[in-house]
Amino acid sequence: MSDTTADSASRRVFIDKQSPKAYHALVETADAVRVVAAEAGLDRGLVELINIRVSQINGCAYCLNVHTRAALRAGETTQRLGVLAAWRDTELFTERERAALALAEATTEPANAVAQESAYEIAREVLNDDEISAVIWVAITINAFNRVSILSKHPVRGIPLIPGSPRG
């Protein structure tokens, strides 16, 4: 990290630490959304795909790090994670996943009314009302966490390499 980047990061306020009551309310919202998603039938893998895709759009390195690891723990493949940013150009995602990803993207960029209407039409064909609501809530919540991490400049720390691995 350059001196300029380090200086910039050190001047940031970690708003989650500075205003813990507000942050804890966001965490409680995330906990409630996790329950809503599970009750709607969204598996953990799909929730993590949504979290990662939204974090890609927003450029949140911290959330990408957290949710990529969570997706791998949930059984997601490195191949699908590697092409997630270009999911429309692959056949690796199910119709249901594609509908959820499109809806999550439309939630992340709500000013694009055409994309929003298109995503909603696709979602209506594949997802029920509970699933649509859950996908939107997951996207809203990760968007909020992305902003907390981006504006706080939460650091992404390296993970120790395993001896004998290609870079270890």
Secondary structure as UniProt FT lines:
FT   HELIX           3..10
FT   HELIX           15..18
FT   HELIX           20..40
FT   HELIX           44..58
FT   HELIX           61..73
FT   TURN            74..75
FT   HELIX           78..83
FT   HELIX           84..89
FT   HELIX           95..108
FT   TURN            110..111
FT   HELIX           113..126
FT   HELIX           129..152
FT   TURN            163..164
FT   TURN            166..167
//
